[in-house]
């Protein structure tokens, strides 16, 4: 029988955060799809409507949390996939730095857009 290998140690912080962010993303994605694909149909979505939604503090906070959570989940998942494939040494450190910087830039730019949309 094939051995199961994972860079996640069961019970570690990274392992726990990956599962928590996955659960959060399932709930927020369901909210997103329901709100923006069933309540408001895609053809009816306009910039002004996006601005109006972002001016609601609850919606704004939810979308910023969605951004941060999705970024962490994705970056952490990519990094651990690379580790599972055997990346080591300098290449592993380079992956940490590149993914960390890319994730940080994505979050900063996403928050800047959210603030601009909300008119703060």
MARMIVEX-7352 format. One record per residue: residue number from 1; residue in three letters; x, y, z of N, C-alpha, C, CB in turn. Coordinates in Angstrom, 1 decimal. Glycine has a CB too. Layout:
NUM / ALA / X / Y / Z / X / Y / Z / X / Y / Z / X / Y / Z
...
***
This chain:
1 / UNK / 0.8 / -1.2 / 0.0 / 0.0 / 0.0 / 0.0 / 0.9 / 1.2 / 0.0 / -1.0 / 0.0 / 1.2
2 / UNK / 0.5 / 2.2 / -0.8 / 1.3 / 3.5 / -0.9 / 1.2 / 4.3 / 0.4 / 0.8 / 4.3 / -2.0
3 / UNK / 2.4 / 4.8 / 0.8 / 2.4 / 5.7 / 2.0 / 1.8 / 7.0 / 1.7 / 3.9 / 5.8 / 2.5
4 / UNK / 1.1 / 7.6 / 2.6 / 0.6 / 8.9 / 2.5 / 1.6 / 9.9 / 3.0 / -0.8 / 9.1 / 3.2
5 / UNK / 2.0 / 10.9 / 2.2 / 2.9 / 11.9 / 2.7 / 2.3 / 13.3 / 2.6 / 4.2 / 11.8 / 1.9
6 / UNK / 2.5 / 14.0 / 3.6 / 2.0 / 15.4 / 3.6 / 3.0 / 16.3 / 4.4 / 0.6 / 15.6 / 4.2
7 / UNK / 3.2 / 17.5 / 3.9 / 4.1 / 18.4 / 4.6 / 3.4 / 18.9 / 5.8 / 4.6 / 19.5 / 3.7
8 / UNK / 2.1 / 18.8 / 5.9 / 1.4 / 19.2 / 7.1 / 1.5 / 18.2 / 8.1 / -0.1 / 19.5 / 6.7
9 / UNK / 2.0 / 18.6 / 9.3 / 1.9 / 17.7 / 10.5 / 0.5 / 17.8 / 11.1 / 3.1 / 18.0 / 11.5
10 / UNK / -0.2 / 16.7 / 11.2 / -1.5 / 16.8 / 11.8 / -1.4 / 17.4 / 13.1 / -2.1 / 15.3 / 11.9
11 / UNK / -2.3 / 18.4 / 13.3 / -2.3 / 19.1 / 14.6 / -1.5 / 20.3 / 14.7 / -1.9 / 18.2 / 15.7
12 / UNK / -0.6 / 20.6 / 13.6 / 0.2 / 21.8 / 13.6 / -0.6 / 23.0 / 13.3 / 1.3 / 21.6 / 12.6
13 / UNK / -0.1 / 24.2 / 13.6 / -0.8 / 25.4 / 13.3 / -1.2 / 25.6 / 11.9 / 0.0 / 26.6 / 13.8
14 / UNK / -0.2 / 25.3 / 11.0 / -0.5 / 25.4 / 9.5 / -1.6 / 24.5 / 9.1 / 0.8 / 25.1 / 8.7
15 / UNK / -1.6 / 23.2 / 9.6 / -2.6 / 22.3 / 9.3 / -4.0 / 22.8 / 9.8 / -2.3 / 20.9 / 10.0
16 / UNK / -4.0 / 23.3 / 11.0 / -5.3 / 23.8 / 11.6 / -5.8 / 25.0 / 10.8 / -5.1 / 24.2 / 13.1
17 / UNK / -4.9 / 26.0 / 10.5 / -5.3 / 27.2 / 9.8 / -5.8 / 26.8 / 8.3 / -4.1 / 28.1 / 9.7
18 / UNK / -5.2 / 25.8 / 7.7 / -5.6 / 25.4 / 6.4 / -7.0 / 24.9 / 6.4 / -4.7 / 24.3 / 5.8
19 / UNK / -7.4 / 24.2 / 7.4 / -8.7 / 23.6 / 7.6 / -9.7 / 24.7 / 8.0 / -8.8 / 22.5 / 8.6
20 / UNK / -9.3 / 25.6 / 8.9 / -10.2 / 26.7 / 9.3 / -10.5 / 27.6 / 8.1 / -9.6 / 27.5 / 10.5
21 / UNK / -9.5 / 28.0 / 7.4 / -9.7 / 28.9 / 6.2 / -10.5 / 28.2 / 5.2 / -8.3 / 29.3 / 5.6
22 / UNK / -10.4 / 26.9 / 5.0 / -11.2 / 26.1 / 4.0 / -12.7 / 26.2 / 4.4 / -10.8 / 24.7 / 3.9
23 / UNK / -13.0 / 26.0 / 5.7 / -14.4 / 26.0 / 6.2 / -14.9 / 27.4 / 6.0 / -14.4 / 25.6 / 7.7
24 / UNK / -14.2 / 28.5 / 6.3 / -14.6 / 29.8 / 6.2 / -14.9 / 30.1 / 4.7 / -13.6 / 30.8 / 6.7
25 / UNK / -14.0 / 29.7 / 3.8 / -14.1 / 30.0 / 2.4 / -15.4 / 29.3 / 1.8 / -12.9 / 29.5 / 1.6
26 / UNK / -15.7 / 28.1 / 2.3 / -16.9 / 27.4 / 1.8 / -18.1 / 28.3 / 2.1 / -17.0 / 26.0 / 2.5
27 / UNK / -18.2 / 28.8 / 3.4 / -19.3 / 29.6 / 3.8 / -19.4 / 30.9 / 3.0 / -19.3 / 29.9 / 5.3
28 / UNK / -18.3 / 31.6 / 2.9 / -18.3 / 32.9 / 2.2 / -18.5 / 32.8 / 0.7 / -16.9 / 33.6 / 2.5
29 / UNK / -17.9 / 31.7 / 0.2 / -18.2 / 31.5 / -1.3 / -19.7 / 31.2 / -1.5 / -17.3 / 30.3 / -1.8
30 / UNK / -20.3 / 30.5 / -0.6 / -21.7 / 30.2 / -0.8 / -22.5 / 31.5 / -0.7 / -22.2 / 29.2 / 0.3
31 / UNK / -22.2 / 32.4 / 0.3 / -22.8 / 33.7 / 0.4 / -22.5 / 34.5 / -0.9 / -22.2 / 34.5 / 1.6
32 / UNK / -21.3 / 34.5 / -1.4 / -21.0 / 35.2 / -2.6 / -21.8 / 34.8 / -3.8 / -19.5 / 35.1 / -2.9
33 / UNK / -21.8 / 33.5 / -4.0 / -22.6 / 32.9 / -5.2 / -24.1 / 33.2 / -5.0 / -22.3 / 31.5 / -5.3
34 / UNK / -24.6 / 33.0 / -3.9 / -26.0 / 33.3 / -3.7 / -26.3 / 34.8 / -3.9 / -26.4 / 32.9 / -2.2
35 / UNK / -25.5 / 35.7 / -3.3 / -25.8 / 37.1 / -3.4 / -25.5 / 37.6 / -4.8 / -24.9 / 37.8 / -2.4
36 / UNK / -24.5 / 37.2 / -5.5 / -24.1 / 37.8 / -6.7 / -24.4 / 37.0 / -8.0 / -22.6 / 38.1 / -6.7
37 / UNK / -25.1 / 35.9 / -7.8 / -25.4 / 35.1 / -8.9 / -26.9 / 34.7 / -8.9 / -24.6 / 33.8 / -9.0
38 / UNK / -27.5 / 34.7 / -7.7 / -29.0 / 34.4 / -7.7 / -29.8 / 35.6 / -7.3 / -29.2 / 33.3 / -6.7
39 / UNK / -29.4 / 36.3 / -6.2 / -30.1 / 37.5 / -5.8 / -30.0 / 38.6 / -6.9 / -29.7 / 38.0 / -4.5
40 / UNK / -28.7 / 38.9 / -7.2 / -28.4 / 39.9 / -8.2 / -27.8 / 39.1 / -9.4 / -27.4 / 41.0 / -7.7
41 / UNK / -28.4 / 39.1 / -10.5 / -27.9 / 38.3 / -11.6 / -26.6 / 39.0 / -12.2 / -28.9 / 38.1 / -12.7
42 / UNK / -25.7 / 38.2 / -12.8 / -24.5 / 38.7 / -13.3 / -24.7 / 39.9 / -14.3 / -23.7 / 37.6 / -14.0
43 / UNK / -25.7 / 39.8 / -15.1 / -25.9 / 40.9 / -16.1 / -26.3 / 42.2 / -15.4 / -27.0 / 40.4 / -17.1
44 / UNK / -26.8 / 42.1 / -14.2 / -27.3 / 43.3 / -13.5 / -26.2 / 43.9 / -12.5 / -28.5 / 43.0 / -12.6
45 / UNK / -25.1 / 43.3 / -12.5 / -24.0 / 43.8 / -11.6 / -23.4 / 45.0 / -12.3 / -23.0 / 42.7 / -11.2
46 / UNK / -23.3 / 46.1 / -11.5 / -22.7 / 47.4 / -12.0 / -21.8 / 47.9 / -11.0 / -23.8 / 48.4 / -12.4
47 / UNK / -20.9 / 48.8 / -11.4 / -19.9 / 49.4 / -10.5 / -20.6 / 50.1 / -9.4 / -19.0 / 50.4 / -11.3
48 / UNK / -21.7 / 50.8 / -9.6 / -22.4 / 51.6 / -8.6 / -23.0 / 50.6 / -7.5 / -23.6 / 52.4 / -9.2
49 / UNK / -23.4 / 49.4 / -8.0 / -23.9 / 48.4 / -7.0 / -22.8 / 47.9 / -6.2 / -24.6 / 47.3 / -7.8
50 / UNK / -21.6 / 47.7 / -6.8 / -20.5 / 47.2 / -6.0 / -20.1 / 48.2 / -5.0 / -19.3 / 46.9 / -6.9
51 / UNK / -20.1 / 49.5 / -5.4 / -19.8 / 50.6 / -4.4 / -20.8 / 50.6 / -3.3 / -19.8 / 51.9 / -5.1
52 / UNK / -22.1 / 50.4 / -3.6 / -23.1 / 50.4 / -2.6 / -23.0 / 49.3 / -1.6 / -24.5 / 50.4 / -3.2
53 / UNK / -22.6 / 48.1 / -2.1 / -22.4 / 46.9 / -1.2 / -21.2 / 47.1 / -0.3 / -22.3 / 45.6 / -2.1
54 / UNK / -20.2 / 47.7 / -0.9 / -18.9 / 47.9 / -0.1 / -19.1 / 48.9 / 1.0 / -17.8 / 48.2 / -1.0
55 / UNK / -20.1 / 49.8 / 0.9 / -20.3 / 50.8 / 1.9 / -21.0 / 50.3 / 3.1 / -21.1 / 52.0 / 1.3
56 / UNK / -21.6 / 49.1 / 3.0 / -22.1 / 48.4 / 4.2 / -20.9 / 47.8 / 4.9 / -23.2 / 47.3 / 3.7
57 / UNK / -20.8 / 48.2 / 6.2 / -19.6 / 47.8 / 7.0 / -19.5 / 46.3 / 7.1 / -19.7 / 48.4 / 8.4
58 / UNK / -20.6 / 45.6 / 7.3 / -20.6 / 44.1 / 7.4 / -20.1 / 43.5 / 6.2 / -22.0 / 43.6 / 7.8
59 / UNK / -20.6 / 44.0 / 5.0 / -20.2 / 43.4 / 3.7 / -18.7 / 43.7 / 3.5 / -21.0 / 44.0 / 2.6
60 / UNK / -18.3 / 44.9 / 3.8 / -16.9 / 45.3 / 3.6 / -16.0 / 44.4 / 4.4 / -16.7 / 46.8 / 4.0
61 / UNK / -16.3 / 44.2 / 5.7 / -15.4 / 43.4 / 6.6 / -15.4 / 42.0 / 6.1 / -16.0 / 43.4 / 8.0
62 / UNK / -16.6 / 41.5 / 5.7 / -16.7 / 40.1 / 5.1 / -15.8 / 39.9 / 3.9 / -18.1 / 39.7 / 4.8
63 / UNK / -15.8 / 40.9 / 3.0 / -15.0 / 40.8 / 1.8 / -13.5 / 40.9 / 2.0 / -15.5 / 41.9 / 0.8
64 / UNK / -13.2 / 41.8 / 3.0 / -11.7 / 41.9 / 3.3 / -11.3 / 40.6 / 4.0 / -11.5 / 43.1 / 4.3
65 / UNK / -12.1 / 40.0 / 4.9 / -11.7 / 38.7 / 5.5 / -11.7 / 37.6 / 4.4 / -12.8 / 38.3 / 6.6
66 / UNK / -12.6 / 37.7 / 3.4 / -12.6 / 36.7 / 2.3 / -11.2 / 36.9 / 1.6 / -13.8 / 37.0 / 1.4
67 / UNK / -10.8 / 38.1 / 1.3 / -9.6 / 38.3 / 0.6 / -8.4 / 37.7 / 1.4 / -9.4 / 39.8 / 0.3
68 / UNK / -8.3 / 38.1 / 2.6 / -7.1 / 37.7 / 3.5 / -7.1 / 36.1 / 3.6 / -7.2 / 38.3 / 4.8
69 / UNK / -8.3 / 35.6 / 3.9 / -8.4 / 34.1 / 4.1 / -8.1 / 33.4 / 2.8 / -9.8 / 33.8 / 4.5
70 / UNK / -8.6 / 33.8 / 1.7 / -8.4 / 33.1 / 0.4 / -6.9 / 33.2 / 0.0 / -9.3 / 33.7 / -0.7
71 / UNK / -6.3 / 34.4 / 0.3 / -4.9 / 34.5 / 0.0 / -4.0 / 33.6 / 0.8 / -4.5 / 36.0 / 0.2
72 / UNK / -4.3 / 33.6 / 2.1 / -3.5 / 32.7 / 3.0 / -3.7 / 31.3 / 2.6 / -4.0 / 32.9 / 4.5
73 / UNK / -5.0 / 30.9 / 2.4 / -5.3 / 29.5 / 2.0 / -4.6 / 29.1 / 0.7 / -6.8 / 29.3 / 1.9
74 / UNK / -4.6 / 29.9 / -0.3 / -4.0 / 29.6 / -1.6 / -2.5 / 29.6 / -1.5 / -4.4 / 30.6 / -2.6
75 / UNK / -1.9 / 30.6 / -0.9 / -0.4 / 30.7 / -0.7 / 0.1 / 29.5 / 0.1 / 0.0 / 32.0 / -0.1
76 / UNK / -0.5 / 29.2 / 1.2 / -0.1 / 28.1 / 2.1 / -0.3 / 26.8 / 1.4 / -1.0 / 28.1 / 3.4
77 / UNK / -1.4 / 26.7 / 0.6 / -1.6 / 25.4 / -0.2 / -0.5 / 25.2 / -1.3 / -2.9 / 25.4 / -0.8
78 / UNK / -0.2 / 26.3 / -2.0 / 0.8 / 26.2 / -3.0 / 2.2 / 25.8 / -2.4 / 1.0 / 27.5 / -3.8
79 / UNK / 2.5 / 26.5 / -1.3 / 3.8 / 26.3 / -0.6 / 3.9 / 24.8 / -0.2 / 4.0 / 27.2 / 0.6
80 / UNK / 2.8 / 24.3 / 0.4 / 2.9 / 22.9 / 0.9 / 2.9 / 21.9 / -0.2 / 1.7 / 22.7 / 1.8
81 / UNK / 2.2 / 22.3 / -1.3 / 2.3 / 21.4 / -2.5 / 3.7 / 21.3 / -3.0 / 1.4 / 21.9 / -3.7
82 / UNK / 4.4 / 22.4 / -3.0 / 5.9 / 22.4 / -3.4 / 6.7 / 21.6 / -2.5 / 6.4 / 23.9 / -3.5
83 / UNK / 6.5 / 21.8 / -1.2 / 7.2 / 21.0 / -0.2 / 6.9 / 19.5 / -0.4 / 6.8 / 21.4 / 1.3
84 / UNK / 5.7 / 19.1 / -0.6 / 5.3 / 17.7 / -0.9 / 6.0 / 17.2 / -2.1 / 3.8 / 17.6 / -1.0
85 / UNK / 6.3 / 18.1 / -3.1 / 7.0 / 17.6 / -4.3 / 8.5 / 17.5 / -4.1 / 6.7 / 18.6 / -5.4
86 / UNK / 9.0 / 17.9 / -2.9 / 10.4 / 17.7 / -2.5 / 11.3 / 18.9 / -2.6 / 10.9 / 16.7 / -3.4
87 / UNK / 10.7 / 20.1 / -2.7 / 11.5 / 21.3 / -2.8 / 12.3 / 21.5 / -1.4 / 10.6 / 22.6 / -3.1
88 / UNK / 13.6 / 21.8 / -1.5 / 14.4 / 21.9 / -0.3 / 15.4 / 23.0 / -0.5 / 15.1 / 20.6 / -0.1
89 / UNK / 16.0 / 23.4 / 0.6 / 17.1 / 24.3 / 0.6 / 16.8 / 25.7 / 0.2 / 18.2 / 23.8 / -0.2
90 / UNK / 17.7 / 26.2 / -0.7 / 17.5 / 27.6 / -1.2 / 16.2 / 27.7 / -2.0 / 18.7 / 28.0 / -2.1
91 / UNK / 15.8 / 26.7 / -2.8 / 14.6 / 26.8 / -3.6 / 13.4 / 26.9 / -2.6 / 14.5 / 25.5 / -4.5
92 / UNK / 13.4 / 26.2 / -1.5 / 12.3 / 26.2 / -0.6 / 12.2 / 27.6 / 0.0 / 12.5 / 25.2 / 0.5
93 / UNK / 13.4 / 28.2 / 0.4 / 13.4 / 29.5 / 1.0 / 12.9 / 30.6 / 0.0 / 14.8 / 29.9 / 1.5
94 / UNK / 13.3 / 30.4 / -1.3 / 12.9 / 31.3 / -2.3 / 11.4 / 31.2 / -2.5 / 13.6 / 31.0 / -3.7
95 / UNK / 10.9 / 30.0 / -2.5 / 9.4 / 29.9 / -2.6 / 8.7 / 30.6 / -1.5 / 9.0 / 28.4 / -2.7
96 / UNK / 9.2 / 30.4 / -0.2 / 8.6 / 31.1 / 0.9 / 8.6 / 32.6 / 0.7 / 9.4 / 30.8 / 2.2
97 / UNK / 9.7 / 33.2 / 0.2 / 9.8 / 34.6 / 0.1 / 8.9 / 35.1 / -1.1 / 11.3 / 35.0 / -0.2
98 / UNK / 9.0 / 34.4 / -2.2 / 8.2 / 34.9 / -3.4 / 6.7 / 34.7 / -3.1 / 8.5 / 34.0 / -4.6
99 / UNK / 6.3 / 33.6 / -2.5 / 4.9 / 33.5 / -2.2 / 4.4 / 34.4 / -1.1 / 4.6 / 32.0 / -1.7
100 / UNK / 5.3 / 34.7 / -0.1 / 5.0 / 35.6 / 1.0 / 4.8 / 37.0 / 0.5 / 6.0 / 35.6 / 2.0
101 / UNK / 5.7 / 37.4 / -0.4 / 5.6 / 38.8 / -0.9 / 4.4 / 38.9 / -1.9 / 6.9 / 39.1 / -1.7
102 / UNK / 4.2 / 37.9 / -2.7 / 3.1 / 37.9 / -3.6 / 1.7 / 38.0 / -2.8 / 3.1 / 36.7 / -4.5
103 / UNK / 1.6 / 37.2 / -1.8 / 0.4 / 37.2 / -0.9 / 0.2 / 38.5 / -0.3 / 0.5 / 36.1 / 0.1
104 / UNK / 1.3 / 39.1 / 0.3 / 1.2 / 40.4 / 0.9 / 0.8 / 41.5 / -0.1 / 2.6 / 40.8 / 1.6
105 / UNK / 1.4 / 41.5 / -1.3 / 1.0 / 42.5 / -2.3 / -0.5 / 42.3 / -2.7 / 1.9 / 42.3 / -3.5
106 / UNK / -0.9 / 41.1 / -2.8 / -2.3 / 40.8 / -3.2 / -3.2 / 41.4 / -2.1 / -2.5 / 39.3 / -3.4
107 / UNK / -2.9 / 41.1 / -0.9 / -3.8 / 41.6 / 0.2 / -3.8 / 43.1 / 0.3 / -3.3 / 41.0 / 1.6
108 / UNK / -2.6 / 43.7 / 0.2 / -2.5 / 45.2 / 0.2 / -3.3 / 45.8 / -0.9 / -1.1 / 45.7 / 0.2
109 / UNK / -3.1 / 45.3 / -2.1 / -3.8 / 45.9 / -3.3 / -5.3 / 45.6 / -3.2 / -3.3 / 45.3 / -4.6
110 / UNK / -5.7 / 44.5 / -2.7 / -7.1 / 44.2 / -2.5 / -7.8 / 45.1 / -1.5 / -7.3 / 42.7 / -2.1
111 / UNK / -7.1 / 45.3 / -0.4 / -7.7 / 46.2 / 0.6 / -7.7 / 47.7 / 0.1 / -6.8 / 46.2 / 1.9
112 / UNK / -6.7 / 48.1 / -0.7 / -6.8 / 49.4 / -1.3 / -8.0 / 49.5 / -2.3 / -5.5 / 49.7 / -2.1
113 / UNK / -8.3 / 48.5 / -3.0 / -9.5 / 48.5 / -3.9 / -10.8 / 48.5 / -3.1 / -9.5 / 47.3 / -4.8
114 / UNK / -10.8 / 47.7 / -2.0 / -12.0 / 47.7 / -1.2 / -12.3 / 49.1 / -0.5 / -11.8 / 46.6 / -0.1
115 / UNK / -11.2 / 49.7 / -0.1 / -11.4 / 51.0 / 0.5 / -11.8 / 52.0 / -0.5 / -10.0 / 51.5 / 1.2
116 / UNK / -11.3 / 52.0 / -1.7 / -11.7 / 52.9 / -2.7 / -13.1 / 52.7 / -3.1 / -10.8 / 52.7 / -4.0
117 / UNK / -13.6 / 51.4 / -3.2 / -14.9 / 51.1 / -3.6 / -15.9 / 51.6 / -2.5 / -15.1 / 49.6 / -3.8
118 / UNK / -15.5 / 51.4 / -1.2 / -16.3 / 51.8 / -0.1 / -16.4 / 53.3 / 0.1 / -15.8 / 51.1 / 1.2
119 / UNK / -15.4 / 54.0 / -0.5 / -15.4 / 55.5 / -0.4 / -14.9 / 56.0 / 0.9 / -16.8 / 56.0 / -0.6
120 / UNK / -14.1 / 55.2 / 1.6 / -13.5 / 55.6 / 2.9 / -12.3 / 56.5 / 2.6 / -13.0 / 54.4 / 3.7
***
